[in-house]
Amino acid sequence: MSAAQQKEIEKLKSSFKRLLEQQDETQVRTFLPSLAWSAAVAMRAVRIPATKRYKTVRLEVDAETAASLCFSHITFSGLIGDDNMPADLAEHTITSQSSYFRDGDDSHKALTGPVFYNNMHTRKEERAWWRADFSDDVLLQNIYLWMRADLQGVNNSKIRVVGLDEKGREEVIFRNFQNEFFAPQLEDLITNTSSAIEKLRAYIKSEQEEVFDALAGLIAADIESALVKMEEGNLSSDALWHQALARKLIKLVDLVLHSPRDFGLSPEDGYDIKFPKVKARYVRVRAYGATPVALGGFELKDSEKLEADLPSLTGKATKFAYKVHPSIEPDYFALGFRSTTPSRIMFVSDENDNPVEFDGIRIWNKSVMDAANTLFLDFDVSEDRKTWTKVHRKGFEYKLIQDVLAFVGALGSSKMLPEYAHIYAKLATMYRRRNLIKPLSNLTKKWPEVEAEVFSGANSVFAPNRYAAPLRLGKHGLRVPLAFRDEEKTMMHLCKVRDEVRALGYTPMFMYGTLLGAIREKDFIPHDDDLDLAVILEDVHPDRLIEETDKLLDVLNEAGIKTSRGPKHSPLLHCQRPPLTIDIFVLSSYEGKVYWPHTRLAVVEERADIFLPASTIEFKGEIFDAPRDPEAVSEARYGADWRIPNAAFEWTG
């Protein structure tokens, strides 16, 4: 980095430092109006370290007036008995709460329910609380609290966490940017942002360095301008300057998201790591956020000895082992990396069991599936398998980007900037964080122009995938389109389900997207990610459609056709053939009308003569049942423009 470039970064760091030194809390809150809750806060957990041995943890509403206590999820991690690796403590915890909202009755759901759902909700009352008591063999280490992840989250952001020791002595261990917790939480936010921006510069393309530095300078100038007004005590709460600063930060982040993060299936297309020379007998590789089966291969490198005979491993030696470690890396866990943590320790000594010297590693993947699952890898080295030194973190820029976006969130309001929705969806797709799309949509659906940017941002990175199967955002979330799956296996599953349903006396017709693709593309729709069949039940009143759907579910499962229920209000079943889902819609024919699920699965009536009697259609060399008039049915569902492909049709998040 040149002196001029370093100067811009130093300016920005200085501006952040001056912001941190501000003494007027009111002015700081004007600068960062959404400290306590924002879309960014809702998308990641607050990590609360347990500094003492707590027997009980209690969450309370941090307010003097009556209010409901509501949050999405909480995880306690720590040690159980003699184990030396962190574990999820849910099974070793007894929970209770002050009251239940509506028909709720399970306080333990706060620990076991899906992240981003409102798993814990009391009635509006004074001093509402939720409590967790730990068994005697538990040592609590970290608390991960996910705030409410919808637009009501701002109303439920006043939360206090209290720890109680074995003698019942209480200690407040967390308040959300309140009182004595305000300064340290603000320091974490600002220092993390400043450090992240400095580190992110290493991840951009060389031709973008000047743009990055220019943006850093502009961001520093905006902060300095605000600091002058803060010192005068007249900083404006006007949203326009907040938005201008936020957009510059988003543009800076976008410079990092320039290329795919996957790597190939051969040494030539592998991933190269460089670091200062080390001496080691062991190399440990850990994967986060996904579960790869194995690396295709692993080689050590020495830049000073290009012809050196260094270890190269393939086969079983690179296969990952699986253990459930929820918080080996707390920063990742707080960002939603909640799956198992696969790891592999590789023995790399020479033939005399001496440690070897190296300053690089090359790895490559075993399969396309593994290419999708090796975006986040940690590499550690050791001489004795006891003391480990980290030499590289693949994917760590994701955490740095999230730190910057947390600051952007604090700048804004509950209404997300369109640019924020776009960059967050792009980030989630590029790093294959599929579980983030639904809550992101929930946080934007009030504003169609903002929610549209979720779709746009996610699909802006569809093309750059190199080795992993690409993801496309559709109405079912981030999925691999049918066009990028094994067509032979897809057809095998489709034909098998067709034959099994026929054998039960039903007529499984092509319907919806599968029918549309068969008559328009003569193929699967390129952006579609599932298959659609339908059965039409004769002489069934529409009021009985849900009841008959439940009966069909039982019939299919009793016949060995693994099927699950769609939404309770809709006549829809899911036939699972992993990784493929075949939807079976249940329609009824009654008094000259067919009743079928339409927009957002609402059941509407249509002329029966476009459906019945059933016809057949040839598709990829097989004969399938179809409506009597496929084109009329497609127009009834997709409108007069059904012949024009529309990847965003009925995108609802």
C-alpha positions as CSV (number, residue, x, y, z in Angstrom):
1,M,0.0,0.0,0.0
2,S,1.4,3.4,-1.0
3,A,1.8,6.2,1.5
4,A,-1.1,8.1,-0.2
5,Q,-3.4,5.0,0.0
6,Q,-2.4,4.5,3.7
7,K,-3.2,8.1,4.4
8,E,-6.9,7.6,3.4
9,I,-7.3,4.6,5.6
10,E,-5.6,6.4,8.5
11,K,-8.0,9.3,8.0
12,L,-10.9,7.0,8.3
13,K,-9.5,5.2,11.4
14,S,-9.0,8.6,13.0
15,S,-12.6,9.6,12.2
16,F,-13.9,6.4,13.8
17,K,-11.7,7.0,16.8
18,R,-13.0,10.5,17.3
19,L,-16.5,9.3,17.0
20,L,-15.8,6.8,19.8
21,E,-14.5,9.6,22.0
22,Q,-17.7,11.6,21.8
23,Q,-19.1,12.1,25.3
24,D,-22.6,13.3,24.5
25,E,-24.7,10.2,24.3
26,T,-27.7,12.1,22.9
27,Q,-25.6,13.2,19.9
28,V,-24.2,9.8,19.4
29,R,-27.7,8.3,19.3
30,T,-28.6,11.0,16.7
31,F,-25.6,9.9,14.6
32,L,-26.5,6.2,15.1
33,P,-30.3,6.2,15.6
34,S,-30.7,2.4,15.3
35,L,-28.1,1.2,17.7
36,A,-30.5,-1.0,19.7
37,W,-32.3,-2.6,16.8
38,S,-32.0,-2.6,13.0
39,A,-32.2,-5.0,10.2
40,A,-28.5,-5.8,10.6
41,V,-29.1,-6.5,14.3
42,A,-31.9,-8.8,13.5
43,M,-29.8,-10.9,11.1
44,R,-27.1,-11.8,13.6
45,A,-26.9,-12.8,17.3
46,V,-25.7,-10.7,20.2
47,R,-22.9,-12.7,21.8
48,I,-22.8,-12.3,25.6
49,P,-19.8,-14.0,27.3
50,A,-20.4,-15.6,30.7
51,T,-17.7,-14.2,32.9
52,K,-18.8,-16.2,35.9
53,R,-20.4,-19.6,36.7
54,Y,-24.1,-18.9,36.4
55,K,-26.7,-21.4,37.6
56,T,-29.5,-19.4,36.1
57,V,-30.0,-16.9,33.3
58,R,-33.1,-14.7,33.2
59,L,-34.2,-12.4,30.3
60,E,-36.4,-9.4,31.2
61,V,-38.1,-6.5,29.6
62,D,-35.8,-3.5,30.2
63,A,-38.7,-1.1,30.9
64,E,-40.7,0.3,33.8
65,T,-44.0,0.0,32.0
66,A,-46.0,-3.0,30.9
67,A,-44.6,-4.7,27.7
68,S,-44.2,-8.1,26.1
69,L,-40.9,-9.9,26.1
70,C,-40.3,-11.3,22.6
71,F,-37.2,-12.5,20.9
72,S,-36.3,-15.0,18.1
73,H,-33.9,-17.5,19.6
74,I,-31.3,-18.0,22.3
75,T,-28.5,-20.5,22.5
76,F,-26.4,-21.3,25.5
77,S,-23.0,-22.9,24.7
78,G,-20.5,-24.3,27.2
79,L,-18.9,-27.4,28.6
80,I,-20.8,-30.5,29.9
81,G,-19.1,-32.6,32.5
82,D,-15.5,-33.5,31.6
83,D,-15.9,-32.5,27.9
84,N,-13.4,-29.9,26.7
85,M,-15.3,-28.8,23.5
86,P,-18.2,-26.4,23.6
87,A,-21.7,-27.9,23.2
88,D,-25.2,-26.6,22.9
89,L,-26.7,-26.8,26.4
90,A,-30.4,-27.0,25.4
91,E,-30.8,-30.5,26.6
92,H,-29.3,-29.6,30.0
93,T,-31.5,-26.6,30.6
94,I,-34.9,-26.2,32.2
95,T,-36.9,-23.2,31.0
96,S,-39.9,-21.2,32.1
97,Q,-41.5,-17.9,31.4
98,S,-43.9,-15.4,33.0
99,S,-46.8,-15.9,30.5
100,Y,-47.6,-17.1,27.0
101,F,-48.9,-15.0,24.1
102,R,-52.0,-16.4,22.4
103,D,-51.7,-20.2,22.1
104,G,-48.0,-20.6,23.0
105,D,-47.2,-23.1,25.7
106,D,-43.6,-24.1,25.3
107,S,-40.8,-22.0,26.9
108,H,-38.2,-24.4,25.6
109,K,-39.0,-23.4,22.1
110,A,-36.7,-20.4,22.6
111,L,-33.8,-22.8,22.6
112,T,-35.0,-25.4,20.0
113,G,-37.1,-23.4,17.6
114,P,-35.8,-22.2,14.2
115,V,-33.6,-19.1,14.3
116,F,-35.4,-15.9,13.0
117,Y,-38.8,-17.2,14.1
118,N,-40.5,-15.5,17.1
119,N,-40.1,-18.5,19.3
120,M,-40.5,-16.7,22.6
121,H,-43.4,-14.3,23.3
122,T,-45.1,-13.3,26.6
123,R,-48.3,-11.3,27.0
124,K,-48.0,-7.6,27.6
125,E,-47.4,-7.3,31.3
126,E,-45.2,-5.7,33.9
127,R,-41.7,-7.3,34.4
128,A,-42.2,-10.0,31.8
129,W,-39.4,-12.6,31.9
130,W,-38.0,-15.9,30.5
131,R,-35.7,-18.1,32.5
132,A,-33.2,-20.9,32.0
133,D,-31.8,-23.1,34.8
134,F,-28.7,-25.2,34.1
135,S,-27.9,-28.7,35.5
136,D,-25.0,-29.0,37.9
137,D,-22.6,-30.5,35.4
138,V,-22.8,-27.5,33.0
139,L,-20.3,-24.6,32.7
140,L,-21.9,-21.8,30.6
141,Q,-19.4,-20.0,28.4
142,N,-21.4,-18.0,25.8
143,I,-25.0,-16.7,25.3
144,Y,-26.2,-16.0,21.8
145,L,-29.3,-14.0,21.6
146,W,-31.2,-13.4,18.3
147,M,-33.5,-10.4,18.6
148,R,-36.9,-10.4,17.0
149,A,-36.4,-10.7,13.2
150,D,-39.3,-8.7,11.8
151,L,-40.4,-5.1,11.6
152,Q,-41.8,-5.3,15.1
153,G,-38.3,-6.0,16.4
154,V,-37.7,-2.4,17.3
155,N,-40.6,-2.6,19.8
156,N,-39.1,-5.6,21.5
157,S,-35.4,-4.5,21.6
158,K,-35.3,-3.4,25.3
159,I,-34.0,-6.6,26.8
160,R,-32.0,-7.1,30.0
161,V,-30.1,-10.3,30.7
162,V,-29.4,-11.3,34.3
163,G,-27.1,-14.1,35.6
164,L,-27.6,-15.8,38.9
165,D,-24.9,-17.8,40.7
166,E,-25.6,-20.9,42.8
167,K,-26.3,-18.7,45.8
168,G,-28.9,-16.8,43.9
169,R,-26.9,-13.6,43.7
170,E,-27.9,-11.6,40.7
171,E,-25.8,-9.7,38.2
172,V,-26.9,-7.8,35.1
173,I,-24.7,-9.1,32.3
174,F,-26.4,-7.4,29.3
175,R,-28.5,-4.4,28.5
176,N,-29.1,-3.4,24.9
177,F,-27.2,-0.1,24.5
178,Q,-28.4,1.1,27.9
179,N,-26.7,2.7,30.9
180,E,-23.3,1.2,31.7
181,F,-23.4,-1.1,28.7
182,F,-23.8,1.7,26.2
183,A,-20.1,2.7,26.0
184,P,-18.6,-0.8,25.7
185,Q,-21.2,-1.9,23.1
186,L,-20.6,1.3,21.1
187,E,-16.8,0.7,21.3
188,D,-17.3,-2.9,19.9
189,L,-19.4,-1.6,17.0
190,I,-17.1,1.2,16.0
191,T,-13.8,-0.6,16.4
192,N,-15.1,-3.6,14.6
193,T,-16.2,-1.4,11.7
194,S,-12.9,0.5,11.5
195,S,-10.8,-2.7,11.7
196,A,-13.0,-4.4,9.1
197,I,-12.7,-1.7,6.5
198,E,-8.9,-1.6,6.9
199,K,-8.7,-5.4,6.5
200,L,-11.2,-5.6,3.6
201,R,-8.8,-3.6,1.4
202,A,-6.7,-6.8,1.0
203,Y,-9.7,-8.5,-0.7
204,I,-10.3,-6.2,-3.5
205,K,-8.9,-6.3,-7.1
206,S,-5.9,-4.1,-7.7
207,E,-7.7,-2.1,-10.3
208,Q,-10.3,-1.1,-7.7
209,E,-7.9,0.1,-5.0
210,E,-8.1,3.7,-6.0
211,V,-11.9,3.6,-5.8
212,F,-11.7,1.9,-2.4
213,D,-9.4,4.6,-1.1
214,A,-11.5,7.4,-2.5
215,L,-14.6,6.0,-0.8
216,A,-12.7,5.6,2.4
217,G,-11.7,9.3,2.2
218,L,-15.3,10.4,1.4
219,I,-16.6,8.3,4.4
220,A,-14.0,9.9,6.7
221,A,-15.0,13.4,5.4
222,D,-18.7,12.6,6.1
223,I,-17.9,11.4,9.7
224,E,-15.7,14.5,10.3
225,S,-18.5,16.8,9.1
226,A,-20.9,15.1,11.5
227,L,-18.4,15.3,14.4
228,V,-18.1,19.1,14.0
229,K,-21.9,19.4,14.3
230,M,-21.9,17.0,17.2
231,E,-19.4,19.1,19.1
232,E,-21.6,22.1,18.5
233,G,-24.5,20.1,19.8
234,N,-26.7,20.5,16.7
235,L,-26.3,17.3,14.7
236,S,-29.4,16.9,12.5
237,S,-31.5,13.8,12.7
238,D,-32.4,14.3,9.0
239,A,-32.2,10.9,7.2
240,L,-30.6,12.2,4.1
241,W,-27.1,12.5,5.4
242,H,-27.4,9.1,7.2
243,Q,-28.5,7.6,3.9
244,A,-25.6,9.2,2.0
245,L,-23.0,7.9,4.4
246,A,-24.7,4.4,4.4
247,R,-24.6,4.3,0.6
248,K,-20.9,5.0,0.5
249,L,-20.2,2.2,3.0
250,I,-22.4,-0.2,0.9
251,K,-20.4,0.8,-2.2
252,L,-17.2,0.1,-0.4
253,V,-18.4,-3.4,0.6
254,D,-19.6,-4.1,-2.9
255,L,-16.0,-3.7,-4.2
256,V,-15.1,-6.9,-2.2
257,L,-18.0,-8.9,-3.7
258,H,-16.4,-9.1,-7.2
259,S,-15.8,-12.8,-7.8
260,P,-17.0,-16.3,-6.8
261,R,-15.7,-17.9,-3.6
262,D,-15.7,-21.5,-4.8
263,F,-12.7,-23.4,-6.1
264,G,-12.2,-26.3,-8.5
265,L,-11.8,-30.1,-8.6
266,S,-8.2,-30.3,-9.7
267,P,-4.8,-28.9,-8.5
268,E,-4.8,-26.5,-11.4
269,D,-8.2,-25.0,-10.3
270,G,-7.5,-25.3,-6.6
271,Y,-7.2,-22.7,-3.9
272,D,-3.7,-21.4,-3.0
273,I,-2.8,-20.1,0.5
274,K,0.3,-18.2,1.3
275,F,1.6,-17.3,4.8
276,P,4.9,-16.7,6.6
277,K,7.0,-19.9,6.8
278,V,6.1,-22.3,9.6
279,K,7.4,-25.6,10.8
280,A,4.8,-28.2,11.7
281,R,3.9,-31.9,11.9
282,Y,0.1,-31.4,11.6
283,V,-2.3,-29.3,9.6
284,R,-5.9,-29.0,10.7
285,V,-8.7,-27.9,8.4
286,R,-12.1,-26.9,9.7
287,A,-15.2,-26.1,7.7
288,Y,-17.9,-23.8,8.9
289,G,-21.5,-23.3,7.7
290,A,-21.7,-26.4,5.6
291,T,-20.7,-30.1,5.7
292,P,-18.2,-31.1,2.9
293,V,-17.4,-34.8,2.6
294,A,-13.7,-34.4,1.8
295,L,-11.1,-32.4,0.0
296,G,-10.1,-33.7,-3.3
297,G,-6.4,-33.1,-2.4
298,F,-4.0,-31.2,-0.3
299,E,-0.4,-30.1,-1.0
300,L,2.2,-28.2,1.0
301,K,4.3,-25.6,-0.7
302,D,7.6,-23.9,-0.1
303,S,8.2,-20.8,-2.2
304,E,12.0,-21.0,-1.7
305,K,12.2,-24.7,-2.6
306,L,9.8,-25.2,-5.5
307,E,11.1,-28.7,-6.2
308,A,10.9,-29.8,-2.5
309,D,9.4,-33.1,-1.9
310,L,6.6,-32.0,0.5
311,P,3.5,-34.0,1.6
312,S,0.6,-34.3,-0.9
313,L,-2.5,-36.1,0.4
314,T,-5.6,-37.4,-1.3
315,G,-8.4,-40.0,-0.7
316,K,-9.2,-41.0,2.9
317,A,-6.5,-38.8,4.3
318,T,-8.5,-35.7,3.3
319,K,-11.9,-36.9,4.5
320,F,-13.6,-34.7,7.1
321,A,-14.7,-36.0,10.5
322,Y,-18.0,-34.7,11.9
323,K,-18.6,-33.5,15.5
324,V,-21.3,-31.2,16.7
325,H,-19.4,-28.2,18.0
326,P,-21.7,-25.2,18.1
327,S,-19.3,-22.5,19.0
328,I,-15.7,-23.4,18.2
329,E,-15.6,-20.0,16.5
330,P,-18.0,-17.6,18.3
331,D,-17.9,-14.9,15.6
332,Y,-19.1,-17.4,13.0
333,F,-21.7,-18.9,15.3
334,A,-23.2,-15.4,16.0
335,L,-23.5,-15.0,12.3
336,G,-25.7,-18.1,12.0
337,F,-23.1,-20.8,11.3
338,R,-25.0,-23.3,13.4
339,S,-24.3,-26.6,11.6
340,T,-21.7,-29.2,12.6
341,T,-18.1,-28.2,12.3
342,P,-16.3,-30.8,10.0
343,S,-12.6,-31.0,10.5
344,R,-9.6,-33.0,9.4
345,I,-6.1,-33.2,11.0
346,M,-3.5,-34.2,8.5
347,F,-0.1,-35.7,9.4
348,V,2.6,-33.9,7.4
349,S,5.9,-34.9,8.9
350,D,8.7,-36.2,6.8
351,E,9.8,-39.9,6.6
352,N,11.8,-39.5,9.8
353,D,8.8,-38.0,11.7
354,N,10.4,-34.5,11.7
355,P,8.3,-31.4,11.2
356,V,8.5,-29.9,7.8
357,E,8.8,-26.2,6.8
358,F,6.4,-24.7,4.3
359,D,4.8,-21.3,3.5
360,G,1.9,-22.3,1.4
361,I,-1.0,-24.9,1.0
362,R,-2.9,-25.8,-2.1
363,I,-6.3,-27.6,-1.8
364,W,-8.9,-28.7,-4.3
365,N,-12.4,-30.1,-4.1
366,K,-13.6,-33.7,-4.5
367,S,-17.0,-32.9,-6.1
368,V,-19.3,-30.2,-7.2
369,M,-21.3,-30.6,-4.0
370,D,-18.1,-30.1,-1.9
371,A,-17.3,-27.0,-4.0
372,A,-20.5,-25.5,-2.6
373,N,-19.5,-26.5,1.0
374,T,-15.9,-25.3,1.3
375,L,-16.4,-21.5,1.3
376,F,-15.4,-21.1,4.9
377,L,-12.3,-23.0,6.0
378,D,-9.8,-22.4,8.8
379,F,-6.2,-23.7,8.6
380,D,-4.1,-24.3,11.7
381,V,-0.7,-25.8,12.1
382,S,0.9,-27.6,15.1
383,E,4.1,-29.5,16.0
384,D,2.5,-31.4,18.9
385,R,-1.2,-31.4,18.2
386,K,-1.8,-29.5,21.4
387,T,-0.8,-25.9,20.5
388,W,-2.2,-24.7,17.3
389,T,-1.4,-21.6,15.2
390,K,-3.9,-20.2,12.7
391,V,-2.3,-19.5,9.3
392,H,-5.3,-18.7,7.1
393,R,-9.1,-18.1,7.2
394,K,-10.8,-18.7,3.9
395,G,-14.1,-16.7,3.8
396,F,-13.2,-14.5,6.8
397,E,-14.0,-11.4,4.7
398,Y,-17.7,-12.4,5.1
399,K,-17.4,-11.6,8.8
400,L,-15.7,-8.3,8.1
401,I,-18.4,-7.3,5.6
402,Q,-21.0,-8.2,8.2
403,D,-19.2,-5.9,10.7
404,V,-19.5,-3.0,8.3
405,L,-23.1,-3.7,7.5
406,A,-23.9,-3.7,11.3
407,F,-22.7,-0.1,11.3
408,V,-24.7,0.7,8.2
409,G,-27.8,-0.8,10.0
410,A,-27.2,1.5,13.0
411,L,-27.1,4.5,10.7
412,G,-30.5,3.7,9.3
413,S,-34.1,3.2,10.3
414,S,-36.5,0.3,10.4
415,K,-37.1,0.9,6.6
416,M,-34.2,-0.8,5.0
417,L,-32.3,1.1,2.2
418,P,-32.9,-0.6,-1.2
419,E,-29.1,-0.7,-1.6
420,Y,-28.8,-2.5,1.7
421,A,-31.3,-5.1,0.7
422,H,-29.5,-5.6,-2.6
423,I,-26.0,-6.0,-1.0
424,Y,-27.2,-8.3,1.8
425,A,-29.0,-10.6,-0.6
426,K,-25.9,-10.6,-2.9
427,L,-23.7,-11.4,0.1
428,A,-26.0,-14.2,1.3
429,T,-26.1,-15.8,-2.2
430,M,-22.4,-15.5,-2.9
431,Y,-21.6,-17.2,0.4
432,R,-24.5,-19.6,0.1
433,R,-26.1,-18.5,3.4
434,R,-29.6,-19.6,2.3
435,N,-31.3,-19.2,5.7
436,L,-30.8,-15.4,5.5
437,I,-33.2,-14.8,2.6
438,K,-36.5,-15.4,4.4
439,P,-35.8,-13.0,7.3
440,L,-34.4,-10.5,4.9
441,S,-37.7,-10.7,2.9
442,N,-39.7,-10.3,6.2
443,L,-37.8,-7.2,7.0
444,T,-38.5,-5.6,3.5
445,K,-41.9,-6.9,2.5
446,K,-43.7,-3.8,3.7
447,W,-41.9,-1.9,0.9
448,P,-42.2,-3.6,-2.5
449,E,-39.4,-1.5,-4.1
450,V,-37.0,-2.6,-1.3
451,E,-38.1,-6.3,-1.4
452,A,-37.5,-6.3,-5.1
453,E,-33.9,-5.5,-4.4
454,V,-33.6,-8.8,-2.4
455,F,-34.5,-10.7,-5.6
456,S,-32.3,-8.5,-7.7
457,G,-29.3,-8.7,-5.4
458,A,-29.5,-12.5,-5.0
459,N,-29.7,-13.2,-8.7
460,S,-27.0,-10.7,-9.6
461,V,-24.4,-13.4,-8.7
462,F,-26.1,-16.2,-10.5
463,A,-23.6,-16.2,-13.5
464,P,-20.3,-15.9,-11.7
465,N,-20.4,-19.4,-10.1
466,R,-17.5,-21.4,-11.4
467,Y,-17.5,-24.9,-9.9
468,A,-20.3,-25.2,-7.4
469,A,-23.9,-25.5,-8.8
470,P,-25.3,-22.0,-9.0
471,L,-28.1,-20.7,-6.7
472,R,-31.0,-18.7,-8.0
473,L,-33.6,-17.0,-5.8
474,G,-37.2,-17.9,-6.5
475,K,-40.4,-18.2,-4.5
476,H,-39.0,-21.2,-2.6
477,G,-35.8,-19.4,-1.6
478,L,-32.3,-19.9,-2.7
479,R,-32.2,-23.1,-4.7
480,V,-30.1,-24.9,-7.4
481,P,-32.3,-24.7,-10.6
482,L,-33.4,-27.9,-12.2
483,A,-31.3,-26.9,-15.3
484,F,-28.1,-27.4,-13.2
485,R,-29.1,-30.7,-11.6
486,D,-28.6,-34.3,-12.9
487,E,-31.4,-34.5,-15.5
488,E,-31.3,-38.3,-15.6
489,K,-31.9,-38.5,-11.8
490,T,-34.6,-35.8,-12.0
491,M,-36.5,-37.7,-14.7
492,M,-36.1,-41.0,-12.8
493,H,-37.7,-39.5,-9.6
494,L,-40.4,-37.8,-11.6
495,C,-41.4,-41.0,-13.5
496,K,-41.3,-43.1,-10.3
497,V,-43.7,-40.8,-8.5
498,R,-45.9,-40.7,-11.6
499,D,-46.1,-44.4,-11.7
500,E,-46.6,-44.8,-7.9
501,V,-49.5,-42.3,-7.8
502,R,-51.1,-43.8,-10.9
503,A,-51.0,-47.2,-9.2
504,L,-53.2,-45.8,-6.4
505,G,-55.9,-44.9,-9.0
506,Y,-55.1,-41.2,-9.3
507,T,-54.2,-39.2,-12.5
508,P,-51.0,-37.1,-11.7
509,M,-51.1,-34.3,-14.2
510,F,-48.3,-31.9,-15.1
511,M,-49.4,-28.6,-13.7
512,Y,-48.1,-25.0,-13.0
513,G,-44.3,-24.5,-13.8
514,T,-43.7,-28.1,-15.0
515,L,-46.6,-27.9,-17.4
516,L,-45.5,-24.4,-18.5
517,G,-42.0,-25.6,-19.2
518,A,-43.2,-28.7,-21.1
519,I,-45.3,-26.6,-23.5
520,R,-43.2,-23.4,-23.8
521,E,-39.5,-24.5,-23.4
522,K,-40.1,-28.2,-24.2
523,D,-37.9,-28.5,-21.1
524,F,-37.7,-27.6,-17.5
525,I,-38.0,-23.9,-16.9
526,P,-34.4,-22.8,-16.5
527,H,-35.0,-20.9,-13.2
528,D,-37.4,-23.4,-11.7
529,D,-36.2,-25.5,-8.7
530,D,-39.0,-28.1,-8.2
531,L,-41.6,-30.1,-10.1
532,D,-45.3,-29.7,-10.0
533,L,-48.0,-32.4,-10.4
534,A,-51.7,-32.2,-9.6
535,V,-54.5,-34.7,-9.0
536,I,-58.1,-33.7,-9.6
537,L,-60.6,-35.2,-7.2
538,E,-64.1,-35.7,-8.8
539,D,-67.2,-34.4,-7.2
540,V,-65.5,-32.8,-4.1
541,H,-67.0,-29.6,-2.8
542,P,-64.2,-26.9,-2.4
543,D,-65.0,-26.7,1.3
544,R,-63.8,-30.3,1.7
545,L,-60.5,-29.7,-0.3
546,I,-58.2,-29.4,2.8
547,E,-59.9,-32.5,4.4
548,E,-59.4,-34.5,1.2
549,T,-55.8,-33.3,1.0
550,D,-55.1,-34.7,4.5
551,K,-56.7,-38.0,3.4
552,L,-54.5,-38.2,0.3
553,L,-51.4,-37.5,2.5
554,D,-52.2,-40.6,4.5
555,V,-52.9,-42.7,1.4
556,L,-49.5,-41.8,-0.1
557,N,-47.5,-42.4,3.0
558,E,-49.2,-45.7,3.7
559,A,-48.2,-46.7,0.1
560,G,-44.6,-45.9,0.9
561,I,-44.5,-42.6,-1.1
562,K,-42.7,-40.3,1.4
563,T,-44.9,-37.2,1.5
564,S,-45.3,-34.2,3.8
565,R,-47.9,-31.5,4.3
566,G,-47.6,-28.1,2.7
567,P,-49.1,-25.1,4.5
568,K,-52.2,-26.1,6.5
569,H,-54.5,-23.7,4.7
570,S,-53.6,-25.0,1.2
571,P,-54.2,-28.2,-0.7
572,L,-50.6,-28.9,-1.3
573,L,-48.3,-31.9,-0.5
574,H,-44.5,-32.2,-0.9
575,C,-43.1,-35.5,-2.2
576,Q,-39.5,-35.6,-1.1
577,R,-36.8,-37.1,-3.3
578,P,-33.7,-35.3,-2.0
579,P,-32.4,-33.0,-3.2
580,L,-35.6,-32.8,-5.4
581,T,-39.0,-31.8,-4.2
582,I,-42.1,-32.8,-6.3
583,D,-45.1,-30.8,-5.3
584,I,-48.5,-32.5,-5.6
585,F,-51.4,-30.1,-5.7
586,V,-54.9,-31.3,-4.9
587,L,-57.7,-29.9,-7.1
588,S,-61.4,-30.6,-7.0
589,S,-64.0,-30.9,-9.7
590,Y,-67.5,-29.9,-8.7
591,E,-70.6,-28.9,-10.7
592,G,-68.7,-27.9,-13.9
593,K,-65.9,-26.0,-12.1
594,V,-62.4,-27.0,-11.0
595,Y,-61.1,-25.4,-7.8
596,W,-57.4,-25.0,-7.7
597,P,-54.6,-23.2,-5.8
598,H,-53.8,-19.9,-7.5
599,T,-52.0,-16.7,-6.4
600,R,-50.3,-17.3,-3.1
601,L,-52.1,-20.7,-2.9
602,A,-55.5,-19.1,-2.6
603,V,-58.1,-21.6,-4.0
604,V,-60.2,-20.1,-6.9
605,E,-62.6,-21.6,-9.4
606,E,-62.0,-22.1,-13.1
607,R,-63.9,-23.7,-16.0
608,A,-63.6,-27.5,-15.8
609,D,-63.5,-28.0,-19.5
610,I,-59.9,-26.7,-19.8
611,F,-58.8,-29.3,-17.3
612,L,-61.0,-32.3,-18.0
613,P,-61.0,-34.8,-19.5
614,A,-57.3,-35.2,-19.0
615,S,-54.9,-35.5,-22.0
616,T,-51.3,-36.6,-22.3
617,I,-48.1,-34.8,-23.2
618,E,-44.7,-36.2,-24.3
619,F,-41.8,-34.8,-22.3
620,K,-38.2,-36.0,-22.7
621,G,-39.3,-39.3,-24.2
622,E,-41.9,-40.1,-21.5
623,I,-45.7,-39.8,-21.6
624,F,-47.3,-37.8,-18.8
625,D,-50.9,-36.8,-17.9
626,A,-51.8,-33.2,-18.6
627,P,-54.9,-30.9,-18.6
628,R,-57.2,-31.1,-21.6
629,D,-56.0,-27.7,-22.8
630,P,-52.5,-27.0,-21.4
631,E,-52.3,-23.5,-23.0
632,A,-55.6,-22.4,-21.5
633,V,-54.6,-23.6,-18.1
634,S,-51.2,-21.8,-18.3
635,E,-52.9,-18.6,-19.3
636,A,-55.4,-19.0,-16.5
637,R,-52.5,-19.3,-14.1
638,Y,-49.9,-17.0,-15.5
639,G,-51.8,-14.5,-17.6
640,A,-51.9,-13.5,-21.2
641,D,-48.1,-13.1,-21.2
642,W,-47.5,-16.7,-20.2
643,R,-45.3,-17.3,-23.3
644,I,-42.8,-14.7,-22.0
645,P,-40.4,-16.1,-19.3
646,N,-40.5,-14.2,-16.0
647,A,-38.1,-15.4,-13.4
648,A,-39.6,-13.1,-10.8
649,F,-43.2,-14.3,-11.2
650,E,-44.9,-14.5,-7.8
651,W,-41.6,-13.7,-5.9
652,T,-42.8,-13.2,-2.4
653,G,-39.7,-14.1,-0.4
